Amino acid sequence: MATEVIHLSGAIVVDGETEVSDVWSVDGRLTFVKPAQAADLRIDGVVLPGLVDVHCHIGLGEMGAVPPDEARRQAIADRDTGVLLVRDAGCPRQPYNTRWLDGEAWAPRMIRSGQHLAIAKRYIRHLPRDITPDQLPDAVAQEAHAGDGWVKLVGDWIDRSMPEPDLALLWPDDKLIEAVERAHELNARVTTHVFSAEGAAQALRCGLDCIEHGTGMDTAMMAEARAKGVAVVPTMIQRDHFAEIAASGQGKYPVWERHLMDLFDQRYAQAKELYEAGVRLLVGSDESTNIPHGVYCAETDLMALAGIPSEAIVEAATYGGRDYLGVPGIEEGASADVVVYASDPRVSVAVLRSPQAIVLRGAVLAGAVAGAVV
Protein backbone atom coordinates (compact mmCIF):
# COMPACT_ATOMS: atom_id res chain seq x y z
CA MET A 1 0.00 0.00 0.00
CA ALA A 2 1.37 3.44 -0.94
CA THR A 3 2.22 5.82 1.87
CA GLU A 4 -0.22 8.68 1.55
CA VAL A 5 2.28 11.50 2.14
CA ILE A 6 6.06 11.17 1.83
CA HIS A 7 8.38 14.09 2.52
CA LEU A 8 11.57 13.86 0.46
CA SER A 9 14.25 16.27 1.60
CA GLY A 10 17.91 17.03 1.05
CA ALA A 11 19.18 17.52 -2.50
CA ILE A 12 16.27 17.06 -4.93
CA VAL A 13 17.87 16.90 -8.38
CA VAL A 14 15.26 18.12 -10.86
CA ASP A 15 17.66 18.51 -13.78
CA GLY A 16 21.15 19.76 -14.59
CA GLU A 17 20.27 23.32 -13.57
CA THR A 18 17.60 22.96 -10.89
CA GLU A 19 17.94 21.55 -7.40
CA VAL A 20 15.55 22.07 -4.49
CA SER A 21 15.53 20.95 -0.88
CA ASP A 22 12.01 19.53 -0.51
CA VAL A 23 9.37 17.68 -2.50
CA TRP A 24 6.37 15.64 -1.37
CA SER A 25 4.58 12.61 -2.70
CA VAL A 26 0.85 12.91 -2.09
CA ASP A 27 -1.30 10.01 -3.26
CA GLY A 28 1.48 8.96 -5.60
CA ARG A 29 2.03 12.38 -7.21
CA LEU A 30 4.87 14.82 -6.65
CA THR A 31 4.33 18.36 -5.43
CA PHE A 32 6.66 21.16 -4.42
CA VAL A 33 3.87 22.66 -2.27
CA LYS A 34 3.96 21.49 1.34
CA PRO A 35 0.69 19.66 2.04
CA ALA A 36 -1.45 20.57 5.03
CA GLN A 37 -1.41 16.96 6.16
CA ALA A 38 1.65 15.84 8.10
CA ALA A 39 3.93 13.44 6.30
CA ASP A 40 3.61 9.77 7.14
CA LEU A 41 7.23 9.23 6.19
CA ARG A 42 10.28 11.42 5.67
CA ILE A 43 13.30 10.33 3.64
CA ASP A 44 16.47 12.44 3.53
CA GLY A 45 19.19 12.17 0.91
CA VAL A 46 20.04 12.88 -2.70
CA VAL A 47 16.81 12.37 -4.63
CA LEU A 48 16.93 11.57 -8.35
CA PRO A 49 14.24 10.73 -10.89
CA GLY A 50 13.92 6.96 -11.25
CA LEU A 51 16.65 5.40 -13.37
CA VAL A 52 16.04 4.82 -17.07
CA ASP A 53 17.18 1.78 -19.08
CA VAL A 54 16.65 2.58 -22.75
CA HIS A 55 17.87 -0.78 -24.05
CA CYS A 56 16.36 -3.63 -22.08
CA HIS A 57 14.40 -6.72 -23.08
CA ILE A 58 11.86 -7.55 -20.38
CA GLY A 59 9.83 -10.51 -21.61
CA LEU A 60 12.58 -11.96 -23.81
CA GLY A 61 14.48 -15.23 -23.50
CA GLU A 62 16.67 -17.42 -25.69
CA MET A 63 13.63 -19.00 -27.36
CA GLY A 64 11.71 -15.75 -27.77
CA ALA A 65 8.91 -14.43 -25.58
CA VAL A 66 8.91 -15.79 -22.01
CA PRO A 67 5.91 -16.68 -19.81
CA PRO A 68 4.52 -14.02 -17.44
CA ASP A 69 6.23 -15.47 -14.36
CA GLU A 70 9.65 -15.06 -15.99
CA ALA A 71 8.82 -11.57 -17.28
CA ARG A 72 7.78 -10.68 -13.72
CA ARG A 73 11.10 -11.92 -12.35
CA GLN A 74 12.99 -9.88 -14.93
CA ALA A 75 10.98 -6.73 -14.22
CA ILE A 76 11.48 -7.00 -10.47
CA ALA A 77 15.22 -7.57 -10.85
CA ASP A 78 15.46 -4.38 -12.91
CA ARG A 79 13.19 -2.37 -10.64
CA ASP A 80 15.16 -3.29 -7.54
CA THR A 81 18.25 -1.60 -8.98
CA GLY A 82 16.29 1.68 -9.18
CA VAL A 83 15.30 1.29 -12.84
CA LEU A 84 11.74 2.61 -12.90
CA LEU A 85 11.44 3.34 -16.63
CA VAL A 86 12.37 0.91 -19.40
CA ARG A 87 12.39 1.27 -23.15
CA ASP A 88 12.00 -2.31 -24.26
CA ALA A 89 14.29 -2.59 -27.28
CA GLY A 90 12.53 -5.42 -29.06
CA CYS A 91 10.50 -8.41 -27.91
CA PRO A 92 8.22 -10.94 -29.63
CA ARG A 93 4.52 -10.58 -28.79
CA GLN A 94 3.57 -14.24 -29.22
CA PRO A 95 2.84 -16.55 -27.50
CA TYR A 96 3.23 -14.08 -24.61
CA ASN A 97 3.40 -10.30 -24.34
CA THR A 98 4.14 -7.82 -21.56
CA ARG A 99 1.09 -5.56 -21.81
CA TRP A 100 -0.22 -7.00 -18.56
CA LEU A 101 2.67 -5.30 -16.73
CA ASP A 102 1.09 -1.91 -17.45
CA GLY A 103 -1.57 -2.62 -14.86
CA GLU A 104 0.83 -3.65 -12.11
CA ALA A 105 1.70 -1.00 -9.51
CA TRP A 106 4.96 -2.77 -8.64
CA ALA A 107 6.30 -2.88 -12.21
CA PRO A 108 8.62 -0.36 -13.84
CA ARG A 109 7.00 1.72 -16.54
CA MET A 110 7.61 0.37 -20.04
CA ILE A 111 7.89 1.92 -23.48
CA ARG A 112 7.88 -0.82 -26.11
CA SER A 113 9.56 -0.92 -29.51
CA GLY A 114 7.56 -3.78 -30.97
CA GLN A 115 9.45 -6.83 -32.23
CA HIS A 116 12.92 -6.68 -33.79
CA LEU A 117 12.75 -6.57 -37.59
CA ALA A 118 15.37 -8.56 -39.49
CA ILE A 119 15.90 -10.74 -42.55
CA ALA A 120 15.74 -14.51 -42.15
CA LYS A 121 19.04 -15.96 -40.90
CA ARG A 122 20.45 -12.46 -40.35
CA TYR A 123 19.97 -12.21 -36.60
CA ILE A 124 19.67 -14.37 -33.48
CA ARG A 125 17.13 -17.16 -33.95
CA HIS A 126 13.70 -16.88 -32.31
CA LEU A 127 14.00 -13.16 -31.55
CA PRO A 128 13.11 -11.11 -34.65
CA ARG A 129 10.21 -10.94 -36.99
CA ASP A 130 11.74 -12.10 -40.28
CA ILE A 131 10.80 -10.07 -43.34
CA THR A 132 12.17 -9.20 -46.77
CA PRO A 133 13.58 -5.76 -47.62
CA ASP A 134 10.49 -4.96 -49.70
CA GLN A 135 8.31 -5.62 -46.65
CA LEU A 136 10.26 -3.25 -44.40
CA PRO A 137 8.11 -0.07 -44.73
CA ASP A 138 4.84 -1.92 -44.02
CA ALA A 139 6.42 -3.94 -41.21
CA VAL A 140 7.76 -0.78 -39.57
CA ALA A 141 4.28 0.75 -39.69
CA GLN A 142 2.82 -2.39 -38.11
CA GLU A 143 5.42 -2.43 -35.31
CA ALA A 144 4.84 1.28 -34.72
CA HIS A 145 1.19 0.51 -34.06
CA ALA A 146 2.11 -2.44 -31.82
CA GLY A 147 4.69 -0.52 -29.78
CA ASP A 148 4.70 2.67 -27.77
CA GLY A 149 6.22 5.15 -30.17
CA TRP A 150 9.37 3.21 -31.08
CA VAL A 151 10.43 0.63 -33.67
CA LYS A 152 13.58 -1.52 -33.45
CA LEU A 153 15.51 -2.67 -36.54
CA VAL A 154 18.51 -4.91 -36.94
CA GLY A 155 20.78 -2.82 -39.15
CA ASP A 156 23.80 -5.09 -39.57
CA TRP A 157 24.76 -8.68 -38.78
CA ILE A 158 27.05 -11.36 -40.11
CA ASP A 159 26.25 -12.35 -43.70
CA ARG A 160 27.39 -15.95 -44.15
CA SER A 161 26.61 -15.82 -47.89
CA MET A 162 29.60 -13.54 -48.50
CA PRO A 163 32.81 -15.11 -49.82
CA GLU A 164 34.43 -13.89 -46.61
CA PRO A 165 31.56 -13.52 -44.12
CA ASP A 166 31.52 -10.26 -42.16
CA LEU A 167 29.13 -7.74 -40.69
CA ALA A 168 26.94 -6.44 -43.51
CA LEU A 169 23.87 -4.24 -43.95
CA LEU A 170 20.42 -5.81 -44.00
CA TRP A 171 18.42 -3.12 -45.80
CA PRO A 172 18.86 -1.07 -48.98
CA ASP A 173 18.86 2.68 -48.39
CA ASP A 174 15.68 3.37 -50.33
CA LYS A 175 13.59 0.91 -48.33
CA LEU A 176 15.10 2.09 -45.05
CA ILE A 177 14.37 5.73 -45.84
CA GLU A 178 10.80 4.87 -46.79
CA ALA A 179 10.39 2.87 -43.57
CA VAL A 180 11.65 5.71 -41.38
CA GLU A 181 9.31 8.14 -43.12
CA ARG A 182 6.39 5.79 -42.45
CA ALA A 183 7.30 5.59 -38.78
CA HIS A 184 7.58 9.35 -38.46
CA GLU A 185 4.17 9.80 -40.08
CA LEU A 186 2.84 7.65 -37.24
CA ASN A 187 4.69 9.73 -34.61
CA ALA A 188 7.07 6.84 -33.92
CA ARG A 189 10.84 6.91 -33.77
CA VAL A 190 13.19 4.27 -35.14
CA THR A 191 16.29 2.83 -33.52
CA THR A 192 18.72 0.31 -34.96
CA HIS A 193 21.17 -2.31 -33.82
CA VAL A 194 24.49 -1.62 -35.56
CA PHE A 195 28.01 -2.71 -34.73
CA SER A 196 29.87 -1.69 -37.91
CA ALA A 197 30.93 1.65 -39.34
CA GLU A 198 28.80 0.91 -42.40
CA GLY A 199 25.74 0.30 -40.25
CA ALA A 200 26.13 3.54 -38.35
CA ALA A 201 26.78 5.50 -41.53
CA GLN A 202 23.59 4.11 -43.08
CA ALA A 203 21.55 4.95 -40.00
CA LEU A 204 22.75 8.55 -40.16
CA ARG A 205 22.16 9.07 -43.87
CA CYS A 206 18.72 7.37 -43.78
CA GLY A 207 17.32 9.51 -40.96
CA LEU A 208 17.08 7.07 -38.06
CA ASP A 209 16.53 8.58 -34.63
CA CYS A 210 18.76 6.47 -32.39
CA ILE A 211 21.67 4.05 -32.67
CA GLU A 212 22.14 1.03 -30.43
CA HIS A 213 25.76 -0.03 -29.78
CA GLY A 214 27.34 2.24 -32.41
CA THR A 215 30.74 0.65 -31.92
CA GLY A 216 31.93 1.42 -35.45
CA MET A 217 31.24 5.15 -35.38
CA ASP A 218 34.24 7.31 -36.22
CA THR A 219 34.90 10.99 -35.52
CA ALA A 220 33.01 12.22 -38.60
CA MET A 221 29.98 10.08 -37.79
CA MET A 222 30.00 11.33 -34.21
CA ALA A 223 29.94 14.92 -35.43
CA GLU A 224 27.07 14.08 -37.78
CA ALA A 225 25.12 12.36 -34.99
CA ARG A 226 25.55 15.40 -32.77
CA ALA A 227 24.45 17.77 -35.55
CA LYS A 228 21.37 15.68 -36.35
CA GLY A 229 20.42 15.01 -32.74
CA VAL A 230 20.82 11.25 -33.10
CA ALA A 231 21.29 9.59 -29.72
CA VAL A 232 23.61 6.64 -29.14
CA VAL A 233 23.23 3.85 -26.58
CA PRO A 234 26.77 2.47 -26.10
CA THR A 235 25.72 -0.75 -24.26
CA MET A 236 29.06 -1.19 -22.51
CA ILE A 237 28.24 -4.60 -21.00
CA GLN A 238 27.49 -5.95 -24.47
CA ARG A 239 30.71 -4.45 -25.82
CA ASP A 240 32.56 -6.47 -23.20
CA HIS A 241 31.06 -9.62 -24.76
CA PHE A 242 32.49 -8.97 -28.24
CA ALA A 243 35.55 -11.16 -27.66
CA GLU A 244 33.29 -14.00 -26.54
CA ILE A 245 31.03 -13.49 -29.56
CA ALA A 246 34.03 -13.51 -31.89
CA ALA A 247 35.32 -16.73 -30.31
CA SER A 248 31.96 -18.38 -31.01
CA GLY A 249 32.92 -18.37 -34.69
CA GLN A 250 35.58 -21.00 -33.90
CA GLY A 251 37.80 -19.75 -36.68
CA LYS A 252 35.21 -20.31 -39.43
CA TYR A 253 34.72 -16.61 -40.17
CA PRO A 254 38.13 -14.96 -39.71
CA VAL A 255 37.20 -11.58 -41.23
CA TRP A 256 34.12 -11.25 -39.02
CA GLU A 257 36.02 -12.45 -35.97
CA ARG A 258 38.81 -9.92 -36.51
CA HIS A 259 36.26 -7.17 -37.09
CA LEU A 260 34.59 -7.89 -33.75
CA MET A 261 37.93 -8.07 -31.98
CA ASP A 262 38.92 -4.68 -33.39
CA LEU A 263 35.66 -3.25 -32.04
CA PHE A 264 36.32 -4.99 -28.72
CA ASP A 265 39.81 -3.55 -28.44
CA GLN A 266 38.59 0.04 -28.94
CA ARG A 267 35.36 -0.28 -26.94
CA TYR A 268 36.27 2.04 -24.05
CA ALA A 269 38.21 4.63 -26.03
CA GLN A 270 35.42 4.86 -28.60
CA ALA A 271 32.76 5.33 -25.91
CA LYS A 272 34.75 8.15 -24.35
CA GLU A 273 35.16 9.74 -27.79
CA LEU A 274 31.38 9.63 -28.27
CA TYR A 275 30.99 11.61 -25.06
CA GLU A 276 33.74 14.08 -25.90
CA ALA A 277 32.22 14.63 -29.35
CA GLY A 278 29.02 15.84 -27.69
CA VAL A 279 26.85 12.96 -28.89
CA ARG A 280 23.75 12.49 -26.77
CA LEU A 281 24.43 9.29 -24.84
CA LEU A 282 21.76 7.16 -23.20
CA VAL A 283 22.14 4.30 -20.73
CA GLY A 284 21.09 0.85 -21.87
CA SER A 285 22.06 -2.43 -20.25
CA ASP A 286 20.95 -4.73 -23.12
CA GLU A 287 19.74 -7.21 -20.51
CA SER A 288 18.44 -10.02 -22.69
CA THR A 289 19.59 -13.50 -23.68
CA ASN A 290 23.26 -13.24 -22.73
CA ILE A 291 23.08 -10.52 -20.05
CA PRO A 292 21.03 -11.17 -16.89
CA HIS A 293 18.48 -8.69 -15.61
CA GLY A 294 19.36 -6.55 -12.61
CA VAL A 295 22.85 -5.49 -13.75
CA TYR A 296 22.08 -1.90 -14.74
CA CYS A 297 24.76 -0.49 -12.43
CA ALA A 298 27.39 -2.60 -14.15
CA GLU A 299 26.53 -0.58 -17.27
CA THR A 300 26.99 2.76 -15.54
CA ASP A 301 30.19 1.53 -13.89
CA LEU A 302 31.62 0.59 -17.29
CA MET A 303 30.68 3.97 -18.74
CA ALA A 304 32.67 5.53 -15.90
CA LEU A 305 35.56 3.13 -16.54
CA ALA A 306 35.60 4.36 -20.13
CA GLY A 307 36.19 7.88 -18.86
CA ILE A 308 32.69 9.36 -19.06
CA PRO A 309 32.17 11.67 -16.04
CA SER A 310 29.79 10.52 -13.31
CA GLU A 311 27.67 13.65 -13.66
CA ALA A 312 27.11 12.98 -17.36
CA ILE A 313 26.22 9.34 -16.70
CA VAL A 314 23.73 10.29 -13.98
CA GLU A 315 22.12 12.83 -16.31
CA ALA A 316 21.72 10.20 -19.03
CA ALA A 317 20.42 7.68 -16.50
CA THR A 318 17.81 9.95 -14.93
CA TYR A 319 16.36 13.28 -16.04
CA GLY A 320 18.17 13.29 -19.40
CA GLY A 321 16.92 9.85 -20.36
CA ARG A 322 13.41 10.72 -19.25
CA ASP A 323 13.46 13.92 -21.26
CA TYR A 324 14.55 11.98 -24.33
CA LEU A 325 11.70 9.50 -23.93
CA GLY A 326 9.16 12.20 -23.09
CA VAL A 327 8.43 10.91 -19.58
CA PRO A 328 8.33 13.36 -16.62
CA GLY A 329 10.91 13.16 -13.88
CA ILE A 330 10.68 15.33 -10.79
CA GLU A 331 8.05 17.95 -11.59
CA GLU A 332 4.73 19.16 -10.26
CA GLY A 333 2.06 16.49 -10.64
CA ALA A 334 4.39 13.82 -12.00
CA SER A 335 4.21 10.27 -10.74
CA ALA A 336 6.36 9.86 -7.64
CA ASP A 337 9.02 7.63 -9.23
CA VAL A 338 12.30 8.50 -7.52
CA VAL A 339 15.42 6.92 -6.07
CA VAL A 340 17.14 8.26 -2.94
CA TYR A 341 20.84 7.91 -2.15
CA ALA A 342 22.86 8.68 0.98
CA SER A 343 25.52 10.47 -1.08
CA ASP A 344 25.66 12.05 -4.51
CA PRO A 345 26.02 9.71 -7.53
CA ARG A 346 27.07 12.74 -9.59
CA VAL A 347 30.33 12.71 -7.63
CA SER A 348 30.80 8.93 -7.92
CA VAL A 349 28.53 6.89 -10.13
CA ALA A 350 29.31 3.87 -7.94
CA VAL A 351 26.77 5.29 -5.46
CA LEU A 352 24.00 4.16 -7.85
CA ARG A 353 24.62 0.62 -6.58
CA SER A 354 23.35 1.50 -3.09
CA PRO A 355 19.94 3.19 -3.11
CA GLN A 356 18.60 3.84 0.36
CA ALA A 357 15.02 4.17 -0.88
CA ILE A 358 13.15 3.43 -4.10
CA VAL A 359 9.76 5.07 -4.51
CA LEU A 360 7.51 3.92 -7.36
CA ARG A 361 4.08 5.48 -7.92
CA GLY A 362 4.32 6.85 -4.39
CA ALA A 363 4.97 3.47 -2.79
CA VAL A 364 8.21 2.81 -0.92
CA LEU A 365 9.39 -0.57 -2.02
CA ALA A 366 9.71 -3.21 0.68
CA GLY A 367 13.26 -3.60 1.95
CA ALA A 368 14.45 -0.47 0.17
CA VAL A 369 14.38 2.06 2.99
CA ALA A 370 17.37 1.12 5.10
CA GLY A 371 18.84 4.37 6.38
CA ALA A 372 15.70 6.40 5.71
CA VAL A 373 14.81 9.00 8.32
CA VAL A 374 11.23 8.47 9.55
Buried (B, 14 or more C-beta within 10 A) or exposed (E): EBBBBBBBBBBBBBBEEEBBEBBBBBEBBBBBEEBEEEBBBBBBBBBBBBBBBBBBBBBBBEEBBBEEEBBBBBBBBBBBBBBBBBBBBBBBBEEBBBEEBEEEEBBBBBBBBBBBBBBEEBBBEEBBBBBEBEBBBEBBBBBBEBBBBBBBBBBBBBBEEEEEBBBBBBBBEEBBBBBBBBBBEBEBBBBBBBBBBBBBBBBBEBBBBBBBBBBBBEEEBBBBBBEEEBBBBBBBBBBBBBBEBBEEBEEEBEBBBEBBBBBBEBBBEBBBBBBEBEBBBBBBBBBBBEBEBBBBBBBBBBBBBBEBEBBBBBBBBBBBBBBBBEBBBBBEEBBBBBBBBBBBBBEEBBBBBBBBBBBBBBBBBEEBBEBBBE
